[in-house]
Amino acid sequence: MRPNCTINYDDFEKVDIRVGTVIRAEEFPEARIPAFKLWLDFGPEFGELKTSAQVTKNYSPSSLVGKQLAAVINFSPKQVGPFMSDCLVLGFPDRSGEVTLITTDQKVPNGGKLF
């Protein structure tokens, strides 16, 4: 069964999904819903971007550092409590509905575009 809303390839091209390596991860105690603050390196073209992520059920800050993640990098910055989020890391729900992050199965250059 196809989704009830389809897009064309030009629409897909507007979403800039890149890979970045988590270089820092911290608890985010001010968040209304438990979350971490993440800083990702997207390579020389895009640099370091930060985000908050509600991934506390499946991850710890130390388990995230060094992990390469897929993220949308062309959203407008969003204020999340006292923290400004520059990108959106992507994931799928596990069997209990908690986020499992999209990562690579091999190391790839930071900033690589999803295609």
N, CA, C and O atoms as a Tinker XYZ file with bonds, in Angstrom:
   460  protein
     1  N      0.844000   -1.179000    0.000000    73     2
     2  CA     0.000000    0.000000    0.000000    64     1     3
     3  C      0.893000    1.247000    0.000000    63     2     4     5
     4  O      1.833000    1.337000    0.790000    81     3
     5  N      0.608000    2.174000   -0.856000    73     3     6
     6  CA     1.375000    3.416000   -0.958000    64     5     7
     7  C      0.858000    4.430000    0.068000    63     6     8     9
     8  O     -0.323000    4.419000    0.417000    81     7
     9  N      1.755000    5.312000    0.551000    73     7    10
    10  CA     1.292000    6.385000    1.443000    64     9    11
    11  C      0.241000    7.247000    0.735000    63    10    12    13
    12  O      0.214000    7.314000   -0.494000    81    11
    13  N     -0.611000    7.899000    1.506000    73    11    14
    14  CA    -1.669000    8.714000    0.898000    64    13    15
    15  C     -1.181000   10.092000    0.457000    63    14    16    17
    16  O     -1.948000   10.862000   -0.122000    81    15
    17  N      0.063000   10.406000    0.719000    73    15    18
    18  CA     0.633000   11.678000    0.291000    64    17    19
    19  C      1.953000   11.384000   -0.415000    63    18    20    21
    20  O      2.881000   10.856000    0.198000    81    19
    21  N      2.039000   11.718000   -1.678000    73    19    22
    22  CA     3.279000   11.481000   -2.409000    64    21    23
    23  C      3.953000   12.809000   -2.729000    63    22    24    25
    24  O      3.299000   13.849000   -2.810000    81    23
    25  N      5.265000   12.759000   -2.908000    73    23    26
    26  CA     6.046000   13.933000   -3.279000    64    25    27
    27  C      6.819000   13.600000   -4.545000    63    26    28    29
    28  O      6.960000   12.433000   -4.910000    81    27
    29  N      7.316000   14.628000   -5.208000    73    27    30
    30  CA     8.170000   14.368000   -6.358000    64    29    31
    31  C      9.628000   14.502000   -5.937000    63    30    32    33
    32  O      9.916000   14.914000   -4.813000    81    31
    33  N     10.547000   14.159000   -6.830000    73    31    34
    34  CA    11.961000   14.150000   -6.491000    64    33    35
    35  C     12.460000   15.540000   -6.099000    63    34    36    37
    36  O     13.328000   15.660000   -5.234000    81    35
    37  N     11.925000   16.584000   -6.720000    73    35    38
    38  CA    12.323000   17.949000   -6.355000    64    37    39
    39  C     12.016000   18.241000   -4.887000    63    38    40    41
    40  O     12.787000   18.928000   -4.218000    81    39
    41  N     10.894000   17.723000   -4.382000    73    39    42
    42  CA    10.557000   17.895000   -2.966000    64    41    43
    43  C     11.596000   17.205000   -2.082000    63    42    44    45
    44  O     12.050000   17.772000   -1.088000    81    43
    45  N     11.966000   15.984000   -2.450000    73    43    46
    46  CA    12.968000   15.232000   -1.692000    64    45    47
    47  C     14.296000   15.993000   -1.666000    63    46    48    49
    48  O     14.960000   16.042000   -0.631000    81    47
    49  N     14.683000   16.581000   -2.789000    73    47    50
    50  CA    15.947000   17.314000   -2.889000    64    49    51
    51  C     16.010000   18.508000   -1.937000    63    50    52    53
    52  O     17.100000   18.951000   -1.577000    81    51
    53  N     14.866000   19.028000   -1.531000    73    51    54
    54  CA    14.834000   20.186000   -0.626000    64    53    55
    55  C     15.266000   19.821000    0.789000    63    54    56    57
    56  O     15.720000   20.687000    1.537000    81    55
    57  N     15.131000   18.558000    1.166000    73    55    58
    58  CA    15.505000   18.110000    2.508000    64    57    59
    59  C     16.969000   17.700000    2.470000    63    58    60    61
    60  O     17.322000   16.714000    1.823000    81    59
    61  N     17.822000   18.449000    3.159000    73    59    62
    62  CA    19.256000   18.198000    3.133000    64    61    63
    63  C     19.632000   17.283000    4.300000    63    62    64    65
    64  O     19.819000   17.745000    5.426000    81    63
    65  N     19.739000   15.995000    4.022000    73    63    66
    66  CA    20.075000   15.001000    5.036000    64    65    67
    67  C     21.553000   14.656000    4.881000    63    66    68    69
    68  O     21.985000   14.189000    3.827000    81    67
    69  N     22.321000   14.893000    5.943000    73    67    70
    70  CA    23.767000   14.685000    5.936000    64    69    71
    71  C     24.158000   13.788000    7.103000    63    70    72    73
    72  O     23.378000   13.569000    8.030000    81    71
    73  N     25.384000   13.275000    7.037000    73    71    74
    74  CA    25.928000   12.470000    8.129000    64    73    75
    75  C     26.902000   13.327000    8.935000    63    74    76    77
    76  O     27.705000   14.080000    8.384000    81    75
    77  N     26.804000   13.189000   10.241000    73    75    78
    78  CA    27.710000   13.891000   11.151000    64    77    79
    79  C     28.114000   12.985000   12.288000    63    78    80    81
    80  O     27.385000   12.065000   12.656000    81    79
    81  N     29.281000   13.251000   12.839000    73    79    82
    82  CA    29.788000   12.472000   13.969000    64    81    83
    83  C     29.535000   13.227000   15.268000    63    82    84    85
    84  O     29.862000   14.408000   15.381000    81    83
    85  N     28.955000   12.544000   16.242000    73    83    86
    86  CA    28.717000   13.150000   17.556000    64    85    87
    87  C     30.080000   13.371000   18.222000    63    86    88    89
    88  O     30.832000   12.426000   18.459000    81    87
    89  N     30.377000   14.639000   18.518000    73    87    90
    90  CA    31.649000   14.970000   19.161000    64    89    91
    91  C     31.478000   15.293000   20.641000    63    90    92    93
    92  O     32.446000   15.309000   21.400000    81    91
    93  N     30.228000   15.552000   21.043000    73    91    94
    94  CA    29.948000   15.861000   22.445000    64    93    95
    95  C     28.482000   15.537000   22.709000    63    94    96    97
    96  O     27.628000   15.779000   21.855000    81    95
    97  N     28.189000   14.995000   23.878000    73    95    98
    98  CA    26.813000   14.682000   24.278000    64    97    99
    99  C     26.675000   14.924000   25.772000    63    98   100   101
   100  O     27.515000   14.494000   26.562000    81    99
   101  N     25.612000   15.613000   26.151000    73    99   102
   102  CA    25.389000   15.956000   27.558000    64   101   103
   103  C     23.929000   15.733000   27.939000    63   102   104   105
   104  O     23.036000   15.745000   27.093000    81   103
   105  N     23.719000   15.532000   29.214000    73   103   106
   106  CA    22.354000   15.513000   29.744000    64   105   107
   107  C     21.721000   16.879000   29.487000    63   106   108   109
   108  O     22.429000   17.882000   29.395000    81   107
   109  N     20.393000   16.923000   29.371000    73   107   110
   110  CA    19.659000   18.164000   29.152000    64   109   111
   111  C     18.585000   18.262000   30.237000    63   110   112   113
   112  O     17.404000   18.045000   29.963000    81   111
   113  N     18.994000   18.593000   31.474000    73   111   114
   114  CA    18.047000   18.559000   32.596000    64   113   115
   115  C     16.906000   19.568000   32.485000    63   114   116   117
   116  O     15.863000   19.381000   33.112000    81   115
   117  N     17.083000   20.635000   31.699000    73   115   118
   118  CA    16.032000   21.644000   31.564000    64   117   119
   119  C     14.917000   21.218000   30.603000    63   118   120   121
   120  O     13.869000   21.861000   30.560000    81   119
   121  N     15.122000   20.162000   29.846000    73   119   122
   122  CA    14.126000   19.715000   28.866000    64   121   123
   123  C     12.869000   19.198000   29.565000    63   122   124   125
   124  O     12.953000   18.533000   30.598000    81   123
   125  N     11.703000   19.510000   28.994000    73   123   126
   126  CA    10.433000   19.021000   29.553000    64   125   127
   127  C     10.324000   17.506000   29.431000    63   126   128   129
   128  O      9.851000   16.834000   30.349000    81   127
   129  N     10.767000   16.969000   28.284000    73   127   130
   130  CA    10.811000   15.527000   28.049000    64   129   131
   131  C     12.281000   15.134000   28.087000    63   130   132   133
   132  O     13.097000   15.822000   27.473000    81   131
   133  N     12.662000   14.051000   28.784000    73   131   134
   134  CA    14.078000   13.696000   28.900000    64   133   135
   135  C     14.793000   13.690000   27.533000    63   134   136   137
   136  O     14.318000   13.099000   26.563000    81   135
   137  N     15.939000   14.362000   27.498000    73   135   138
   138  CA    16.681000   14.511000   26.241000    64   137   139
   139  C     18.157000   14.709000   26.531000    63   138   140   141
   140  O     18.566000   14.931000   27.671000    81   139
   141  N     18.941000   14.623000   25.472000    73   139   142
   142  CA    20.364000   14.946000   25.517000    64   141   143
   143  C     20.626000   16.119000   24.588000    63   142   144   145
   144  O     19.890000   16.340000   23.626000    81   143
   145  N     21.678000   16.868000   24.884000    73   143   146
   146  CA    22.201000   17.876000   23.964000    64   145   147
   147  C     23.335000   17.210000   23.197000    63   146   148   149
   148  O     24.219000   16.597000   23.796000    81   147
   149  N     23.311000   17.328000   21.878000    73   147   150
   150  CA    24.328000   16.713000   21.029000    64   149   151
   151  C     24.990000   17.767000   20.155000    63   150   152   153
   152  O     24.331000   18.675000   19.649000    81   151
   153  N     26.307000   17.634000   19.983000    73   151   154
   154  CA    27.068000   18.449000   19.052000    64   153   155
   155  C     27.644000   17.496000   18.014000    63   154   156   157
   156  O     28.296000   16.512000   18.364000    81   155
   157  N     27.406000   17.787000   16.737000    73   155   158
   158  CA    27.853000   16.915000   15.651000    64   157   159
   159  C     28.785000   17.669000   14.710000    63   158   160   161
   160  O     28.597000   18.856000   14.443000    81   159
   161  N     29.790000   16.957000   14.215000    73   159   162
   162  CA    30.723000   17.489000   13.220000    64   161   163
   163  C     30.238000   17.047000   11.846000    63   162   164   165
   164  O     30.198000   15.854000   11.548000    81   163
   165  N     29.867000   18.028000   10.999000    73   163   166
   166  CA    29.419000   17.748000    9.646000    64   165   167
   167  C     30.486000   18.070000    8.609000    63   166   168   169
   168  O     30.166000   18.305000    7.444000    81   167
   169  N     31.743000   18.084000    9.019000    73   167   170
   170  CA    32.840000   18.284000    8.086000    64   169   171
   171  C     33.103000   19.748000    7.786000    63   170   172   173
   172  O     32.411000   20.629000    8.295000    81   171
   173  N     34.119000   20.008000    6.945000    73   171   174
   174  CA    34.552000   21.385000    6.707000    64   173   175
   175  C     33.507000   22.271000    6.033000    63   174   176   177
   176  O     33.508000   23.483000    6.253000    81   175
   177  N     32.630000   21.713000    5.231000    73   175   178
   178  CA    31.642000   22.541000    4.531000    64   177   179
   179  C     30.552000   23.071000    5.461000    63   178   180   181
   180  O     30.088000   24.197000    5.280000    81   179
   181  N     30.132000   22.275000    6.458000    73   179   182
   182  CA    29.009000   22.644000    7.318000    64   181   183
   183  C     29.411000   22.880000    8.770000    63   182   184   185
   184  O     28.687000   23.550000    9.507000    81   183
   185  N     30.543000   22.345000    9.189000    73   183   186
   186  CA    31.037000   22.567000   10.543000    64   185   187
   187  C     30.252000   21.830000   11.608000    63   186   188   189
   188  O     29.659000   20.779000   11.363000    81   187
   189  N     30.264000   22.407000   12.786000    73   187   190
   190  CA    29.626000   21.810000   13.955000    64   189   191
   191  C     28.213000   22.359000   14.112000    63   190   192   193
   192  O     28.005000   23.572000   14.099000    81   191
   193  N     27.245000   21.460000   14.258000    73   191   194
   194  CA    25.863000   21.834000   14.529000    64   193   195
   195  C     25.413000   21.114000   15.790000    63   194   196   197
   196  O     25.953000   20.066000   16.146000    81   195
   197  N     24.421000   21.684000   16.460000    73   195   198
   198  CA    23.946000   21.070000   17.703000    64   197   199
   199  C     22.445000   20.825000   17.634000    63   198   200   201
   200  O     21.720000   21.448000   16.859000    81   199
   201  N     22.012000   19.897000   18.472000    73   199   202
   202  CA    20.601000   19.555000   18.532000    64   201   203
   203  C     20.276000   18.966000   19.899000    63   202   204   205
   204  O     21.167000   18.563000   20.646000    81   203
   205  N     18.995000   18.923000   20.209000    73   203   206
   206  CA    18.552000   18.148000   21.370000    64   205   207
   207  C     17.839000   16.919000   20.815000    63   206   208   209
   208  O     17.187000   16.982000   19.773000    81   207
   209  N     17.969000   15.815000   21.517000    73   207   210
   210  CA    17.397000   14.561000   21.035000    64   209   211
   211  C     16.788000   13.785000   22.197000    63   210   212   213
   212  O     17.430000   13.581000   23.227000    81   211
   213  N     15.551000   13.359000   22.017000    73   211   214
   214  CA    14.839000   12.589000   23.040000    64   213   215
   215  C     15.141000   11.108000   22.834000    63   214   216   217
   216  O     14.288000   10.334000   22.399000    81   215
   217  N     16.378000   10.737000   23.157000    73   215   218
   218  CA    16.857000    9.371000   22.912000    64   217   219
   219  C     17.389000    8.715000   24.188000    63   218   220   221
   220  O     18.228000    7.817000   24.126000    81   219
   221  N     16.902000    9.164000   25.332000    73   219   222
   222  CA    17.456000    8.711000   26.613000    64   221   223
   223  C     17.127000    7.261000   26.958000    63   222   224   225
   224  O     17.787000    6.677000   27.817000    81   223
   225  N     16.140000    6.674000   26.322000    73   223   226
   226  CA    15.769000    5.285000   26.635000    64   225   227
   227  C     16.752000    4.281000   26.027000    63   226   228   229
   228  O     17.024000    3.245000   26.634000    81   227
   229  N     17.284000    4.570000   24.848000    73   227   230
   230  CA    18.168000    3.620000   24.161000    64   229   231
   231  C     19.640000    4.006000   24.163000    63   230   232   233
   232  O     20.485000    3.224000   23.727000    81   231
   233  N     19.958000    5.206000   24.649000    73   231   234
   234  CA    21.340000    5.687000   24.571000    64   233   235
   235  C     21.741000    6.401000   25.853000    63   234   236   237
   236  O     20.896000    6.844000   26.630000    81   235
   237  N     23.042000    6.500000   26.052000    73   235   238
   238  CA    23.624000    7.343000   27.100000    64   237   239
   239  C     24.511000    8.346000   26.385000    63   238   240   241
   240  O     24.888000    8.114000   25.236000    81   239
   241  N     24.858000    9.460000   27.030000    73   239   242
   242  CA    25.752000   10.404000   26.368000    64   241   243
   243  C     27.058000    9.751000   25.897000    63   242   244   245
   244  O     27.519000   10.020000   24.788000    81   243
   245  N     27.647000    8.905000   26.724000    73   243   246
   246  CA    28.926000    8.286000   26.341000    64   245   247
   247  C     28.777000    7.314000   25.171000    63   246   248   249
   248  O     29.719000    7.140000   24.398000    81   247
   249  N     27.610000    6.678000   25.026000    73   247   250
   250  CA    27.420000    5.752000   23.908000    64   249   251
   251  C     27.222000    6.488000   22.582000    63   250   252   253
   252  O     27.378000    5.894000   21.515000    81   251
   253  N     26.883000    7.767000   22.644000    73   251   254
   254  CA    26.637000    8.540000   21.426000    64   253   255
   255  C     27.902000    9.168000   20.854000    63   254   256   257
   256  O     28.006000    9.352000   19.641000    81   255
   257  N     28.862000    9.499000   21.711000    73   255   258
   258  CA    30.085000   10.148000   21.237000    64   257   259
   259  C     30.821000    9.207000   20.283000    63   258   260   261
   260  O     31.087000    8.050000   20.607000    81   259
   261  N     31.145000    9.736000   19.095000    73   259   262
   262  CA    31.827000    8.962000   18.065000    64   261   263
   263  C     30.890000    8.301000   17.076000    63   262   264   265
   264  O     31.337000    7.807000   16.041000    81   263
   265  N     29.595000    8.279000   17.373000    73   263   266
   266  CA    28.616000    7.649000   16.480000    64   265   267
   267  C     28.304000    8.599000   15.328000    63   266   268   269
   268  O     28.137000    9.801000   15.531000    81   267
   269  N     28.227000    8.047000   14.117000    73   267   270
   270  CA    27.826000    8.836000   12.958000    64   269   271
   271  C     26.320000    8.727000   12.784000    63   270   272   273
   272  O     25.771000    7.625000   12.749000    81   271
   273  N     25.644000    9.882000   12.674000    73   271   274
   274  CA    24.186000    9.921000   12.609000    64   273   275
   275  C     23.712000   10.675000   11.377000    63   274   276   277
   276  O     24.395000   11.573000   10.883000    81   275
   277  N     22.539000   10.301000   10.887000    73   275   278
   278  CA    21.875000   11.038000    9.823000    64   277   279
   279  C     21.073000   12.173000   10.451000    63   278   280   281
   280  O     20.425000   11.996000   11.482000    81   279
   281  N     21.127000   13.347000    9.811000    73   279   282
   282  CA    20.411000   14.512000   10.336000    64   281   283
   283  C     19.986000   15.433000    9.202000    63   282   284   285
   284  O     20.666000   15.549000    8.182000    81   283
   285  N     18.845000   16.084000    9.405000    73   283   286
   286  CA    18.423000   17.155000    8.501000    64   285   287
   287  C     19.141000   18.412000    8.961000    63   286   288   289
   288  O     19.024000   18.817000   10.118000    81   287
   289  N     19.893000   19.033000    8.041000    73   287   290
   290  CA    20.676000   20.206000    8.449000    64   289   291
   291  C     20.134000   21.518000    7.898000    63   290   292   293
   292  O     20.707000   22.571000    8.178000    81   291
   293  N     19.051000   21.495000    7.122000    73   291   294
   294  CA    18.553000   22.753000    6.569000    64   293   295
   295  C     17.209000   23.192000    7.152000    63   294   296   297
   296  O     16.469000   23.936000    6.507000    81   295
   297  N     16.891000   22.741000    8.360000    73   295   298
   298  CA    15.761000   23.316000    9.085000    64   297   299
   299  C     16.195000   24.667000    9.655000    63   298   300   301
   300  O     17.385000   24.896000    9.875000    81   299
   301  N     15.244000   25.550000    9.891000    73   299   302
   302  CA    15.547000   26.779000   10.614000    64   301   303
   303  C     15.913000   26.415000   12.046000    63   302   304   305
   304  O     15.362000   25.459000   12.592000    81   303
   305  N     16.835000   27.158000   12.670000    73   303   306
   306  CA    17.151000   26.876000   14.075000    64   305   307
   307  C     15.890000   26.940000   14.934000    63   306   308   309
   308  O     14.986000   27.738000   14.685000    81   307
   309  N     15.854000   26.076000   15.958000    73   307   310
   310  CA    14.677000   25.997000   16.829000    64   309   311
   311  C     15.117000   26.111000   18.281000    63   310   312   313
   312  O     16.038000   25.421000   18.716000    81   311
   313  N     14.458000   26.979000   19.022000    73   311   314
   314  CA    14.738000   27.143000   20.444000    64   313   315
   315  C     14.060000   26.016000   21.210000    63   314   316   317
   316  O     12.844000   25.847000   21.123000    81   315
   317  N     14.840000   25.249000   21.956000    73   315   318
   318  CA    14.325000   24.172000   22.792000    64   317   319
   319  C     14.715000   24.513000   24.221000    63   318   320   321
   320  O     15.826000   24.207000   24.654000    81   319
   321  N     13.807000   25.146000   24.954000    73   319   322
   322  CA    14.150000   25.646000   26.281000    64   321   323
   323  C     15.290000   26.646000   26.150000    63   322   324   325
   324  O     15.213000   27.565000   25.334000    81   323
   325  N     16.354000   26.479000   26.947000    73   323   326
   326  CA    17.479000   27.411000   26.869000    64   325   327
   327  C     18.504000   27.052000   25.789000    63   326   328   329
   328  O     19.576000   27.654000   25.729000    81   327
   329  N     18.184000   26.084000   24.948000    73   327   330
   330  CA    19.137000   25.530000   23.979000    64   329   331
   331  C     18.635000   25.766000   22.559000    63   330   332   333
   332  O     17.460000   25.545000   22.267000    81   331
   333  N     19.538000   26.221000   21.667000    73   331   334
   334  CA    19.181000   26.441000   20.264000    64   333   335
   335  C     19.602000   25.213000   19.460000    63   334   336   337
   336  O     20.776000   24.840000   19.453000    81   335
   337  N     18.636000   24.587000   18.783000    73   335   338
   338  CA    18.888000   23.397000   17.983000    64   337   339
   339  C     19.072000   23.803000   16.519000    63   338   340   341
   340  O     18.240000   24.516000   15.957000    81   339
   341  N     20.182000   23.339000   15.898000    73   339   342
   342  CA    20.532000   23.698000   14.520000    64   341   343
   343  C     20.174000   22.623000   13.502000    63   342   344   345
   344  O     20.129000   22.904000   12.304000    81   343
   345  N     19.919000   21.403000   13.951000    73   343   346
   346  CA    19.660000   20.299000   13.031000    64   345   347
   347  C     18.719000   19.307000   13.715000    63   346   348   349
   348  O     18.379000   19.470000   14.887000    81   347
   349  N     18.303000   18.284000   12.975000    73   347   350
   350  CA    17.389000   17.272000   13.512000    64   349   351
   351  C     17.954000   15.899000   13.208000    63   350   352   353
   352  O     17.984000   15.484000   12.050000    81   351
   353  N     18.409000   15.176000   14.249000    73   351   354
   354  CA    18.865000   13.809000   14.027000    64   353   355
   355  C     17.649000   12.939000   13.760000    63   354   356   357
   356  O     16.557000   13.213000   14.256000    81   355
   357  N     17.848000   11.884000   12.968000    73   355   358
   358  CA    16.740000   11.056000   12.500000    64   357   359
   359  C     16.778000    9.663000   13.116000    63   358   360   361
   360  O     17.847000    9.138000   13.429000    81   359
   361  N     15.620000    9.083000   13.282000    73   359   362
   362  CA    15.550000    7.738000   13.838000    64   361   363
   363  C     14.221000    7.075000   13.515000    63   362   364   365
   364  O     13.322000    7.675000   12.925000    81   363
   365  N     14.131000    5.828000   13.918000    73   363   366
   366  CA    12.913000    5.032000   13.773000    64   365   367
   367  C     12.482000    4.558000   15.154000    63   366   368   369
   368  O     13.317000    4.441000   16.052000    81   367
   369  N     11.181000    4.279000   15.341000    73   367   370
   370  CA    10.749000    3.738000   16.627000    64   369   371
   371  C     11.133000    2.265000   16.747000    63   370   372   373
   372  O     11.032000    1.498000   15.790000    81   371
   373  N     11.577000    1.891000   17.951000    73   371   374
   374  CA    11.806000    0.469000   18.205000    64   373   375
   375  C     10.465000   -0.166000   18.579000    63   374   376   377
   376  O      9.424000    0.478000   18.452000    81   375
   377  N     10.476000   -1.418000   19.037000    73   375   378
   378  CA     9.222000   -2.133000   19.339000    64   377   379
   379  C      8.388000   -1.465000   20.430000    63   378   380   381
   380  O      7.171000   -1.640000   20.478000    81   379
   381  N      9.049000   -0.694000   21.312000    73   379   382
   382  CA     8.298000   -0.008000   22.363000    64   381   383
   383  C      8.075000    1.466000   22.042000    63   382   384   385
   384  O      7.618000    2.220000   22.902000    81   383
   385  N      8.390000    1.890000   20.817000    73   383   386
   386  CA     8.133000    3.255000   20.398000    64   385   387
   387  C      9.233000    4.247000   20.709000    63   386   388   389
   388  O      9.079000    5.444000   20.466000    81   387
   389  N     10.339000    3.765000   21.242000    73   387   390
   390  CA    11.470000    4.652000   21.565000    64   389   391
   391  C     12.371000    4.827000   20.349000    63   390   392   393
   392  O     12.451000    3.944000   19.495000    81   391
   393  N     13.044000    5.965000   20.277000    73   391   394
   394  CA    13.862000    6.296000   19.110000    64   393   395
   395  C     15.119000    5.430000   19.018000    63   394   396   397
   396  O     15.867000    5.280000   19.985000    81   395
   397  N     15.327000    4.868000   17.830000    73   395   398
   398  CA    16.580000    4.217000   17.452000    64   397   399
   399  C     17.160000    5.062000   16.326000    63   398   400   401
   400  O     16.554000    5.190000   15.262000    81   399
   401  N     18.322000    5.632000   16.562000    73   399   402
   402  CA    18.908000    6.581000   15.622000    64   401   403
   403  C     19.394000    5.922000   14.334000    63   402   404   405
   404  O     19.812000    4.764000   14.332000    81   403
   405  N     19.330000    6.678000   13.238000    73   403   406
   406  CA    19.842000    6.210000   11.954000    64   405   407
   407  C     21.334000    6.489000   11.916000    63   406   408   409
   408  O     21.770000    7.630000   12.067000    81   407
   409  N     22.105000    5.444000   11.716000    73   407   410
   410  CA    23.554000    5.556000   11.702000    64   409   411
   411  C     24.100000    4.804000   10.486000    63   410   412   413
   412  O     23.346000    4.163000    9.753000    81   411
   413  N     25.389000    4.885000   10.285000    73   411   414
   414  CA    26.014000    4.197000    9.155000    64   413   415
   415  C     26.569000    2.856000    9.612000    63   414   416   417
   416  O     26.890000    2.686000   10.788000    81   415
   417  N     26.684000    1.900000    8.691000    73   415   418
   418  CA    27.295000    0.620000    9.052000    64   417   419
   419  C     28.788000    0.612000    8.742000    63   418   420   421
   420  O     29.493000   -0.338000    9.083000    81   419
   421  N     29.271000    1.679000    8.093000    73   419   422
   422  CA    30.699000    1.879000    7.849000    64   421   423
   423  C     31.000000    3.353000    8.072000    63   422   424   425
   424  O     30.120000    4.200000    7.917000    81   423
   425  N     32.238000    3.661000    8.435000    73   423   426
   426  CA    32.629000    5.065000    8.611000    64   425   427
   427  C     32.634000    5.747000    7.242000    63   426   428   429
   428  O     33.190000    5.225000    6.276000    81   427
   429  N     32.005000    6.925000    7.179000    73   427   430
   430  CA    31.929000    7.697000    5.937000    64   429   431
   431  C     32.363000    9.130000    6.247000    63   430   432   433
   432  O     32.374000    9.531000    7.411000    81   431
   433  N     32.722000    9.903000    5.221000    73   431   434
   434  CA    33.133000   11.291000    5.473000    64   433   435
   435  C     31.990000   12.127000    6.052000    63   434   436   437
   436  O     30.863000   12.076000    5.560000    81   435
   437  N     32.290000   12.896000    7.100000    73   435   438
   438  CA    31.288000   13.800000    7.679000    64   437   439
   439  C     30.809000   14.786000    6.624000    63   438   440   441
   440  O     31.596000   15.293000    5.825000    81   439
   441  N     29.515000   15.047000    6.634000    73   439   442
   442  CA    28.919000   15.979000    5.675000    64   441   443
   443  C     28.381000   15.303000    4.438000    63   442   444   445
   444  O     27.767000   15.963000    3.600000    81   443
   445  N     28.594000   13.986000    4.294000    73   443   446
   446  CA    28.082000   13.281000    3.125000    64   445   447
   447  C     26.570000   13.394000    3.039000    63   446   448   449
   448  O     25.879000   13.303000    4.054000    81   447
   449  N     26.053000   13.592000    1.834000    73   447   450
   450  CA    24.608000   13.778000    1.601000    64   449   451
   451  C     23.927000   12.437000    1.320000    63   450   452   453
   452  O     24.430000   11.608000    0.561000    81   451
   453  N     22.787000   12.254000    1.947000    73   451   454
   454  CA    21.958000   11.073000    1.704000    64   453   455
   455  C     21.404000   11.135000    0.292000    63   454   456   457
   456  O     20.921000   12.175000   -0.158000    81   455
   457  N     21.483000   10.003000   -0.402000    73   455   458
   458  CA    20.853000    9.907000   -1.725000    64   457   459
   459  C     20.272000    8.529000   -1.906000    63   458   460
   460  O     19.695000    8.235000   -2.952000    81   459
